[in-house]
Amino acid sequence: MLKKNVGGIDRILRIVVGLALLVGFFLNADAGMRWLYLIGIVPLATGLMSSCPVYSILGLNSCPMKKN
């Protein structure tokens, strides 16, 4: 299972951007390069899973520190 490395604001922004791109896909039915809007699946999925493979590769983490 993937480690959670996407925190609060980052997660919300990913979900909003992903949904906006997918809405654009459905609203621009006659656009020539309409399929590019489907890239919104990536930020939506990483936001919903709270895990980003690119963050893991780069060693980044936007989750808040756990208090002991």
C-alpha positions as CSV (number, residue, x, y, z in Angstrom):
1,M,0.0,0.0,0.0
2,L,1.2,3.5,-0.8
3,K,2.4,5.8,2.0
4,K,0.3,8.9,2.5
5,N,2.4,11.9,1.5
6,V,-0.3,14.4,0.3
7,G,-1.7,16.6,3.1
8,G,-4.6,19.0,3.6
9,I,-4.5,22.0,1.2
10,D,-2.5,20.0,-1.3
11,R,-5.1,17.3,-1.3
12,I,-8.0,19.7,-1.7
13,L,-6.3,21.5,-4.5
14,R,-5.6,18.3,-6.4
15,I,-9.3,17.2,-6.0
16,V,-10.6,20.6,-7.2
17,V,-8.2,20.8,-10.2
18,G,-8.9,17.2,-11.2
19,L,-12.7,17.7,-11.0
20,A,-12.4,21.0,-12.9
21,L,-10.5,19.4,-15.7
22,L,-13.0,16.5,-16.0
23,V,-15.9,18.9,-16.1
24,G,-14.1,20.8,-18.9
25,F,-13.9,17.5,-20.8
26,F,-17.6,17.1,-20.7
27,L,-18.4,20.8,-21.4
28,N,-16.1,21.1,-24.4
29,A,-17.6,18.4,-26.5
30,D,-16.5,20.0,-29.8
31,A,-12.9,20.9,-28.8
32,G,-10.2,19.4,-31.0
33,M,-7.8,18.3,-28.2
34,R,-10.6,17.5,-25.7
35,W,-8.9,14.3,-24.6
36,L,-6.2,16.4,-22.8
37,Y,-8.8,17.2,-20.1
38,L,-8.6,13.6,-19.1
39,I,-5.3,14.4,-17.4
40,G,-7.6,15.5,-14.6
41,I,-7.8,11.9,-13.5
42,V,-4.3,12.0,-12.2
43,P,-4.6,14.8,-9.7
44,L,-8.1,13.6,-8.7
45,A,-6.8,10.1,-8.0
46,T,-3.7,11.2,-6.1
47,G,-5.9,13.6,-4.0
48,L,-8.5,10.9,-3.2
49,M,-5.8,8.4,-2.3
50,S,-3.6,11.0,-0.4
51,S,-0.6,9.5,-2.0
52,C,1.5,10.8,-4.9
53,P,4.1,8.4,-6.6
54,V,6.1,11.4,-7.8
55,Y,6.3,12.8,-4.2
56,S,7.6,9.3,-3.2
57,I,10.3,9.3,-5.8
58,L,11.4,12.8,-5.0
59,G,11.2,12.3,-1.2
60,L,8.6,15.0,-0.7
61,N,5.8,15.0,1.8
62,S,3.1,17.7,2.4
63,C,1.4,15.8,5.3
64,P,1.6,17.6,8.6
65,M,4.1,16.3,11.2
66,K,2.6,13.9,13.8
67,K,2.7,15.1,17.4
68,N,4.2,12.6,19.8
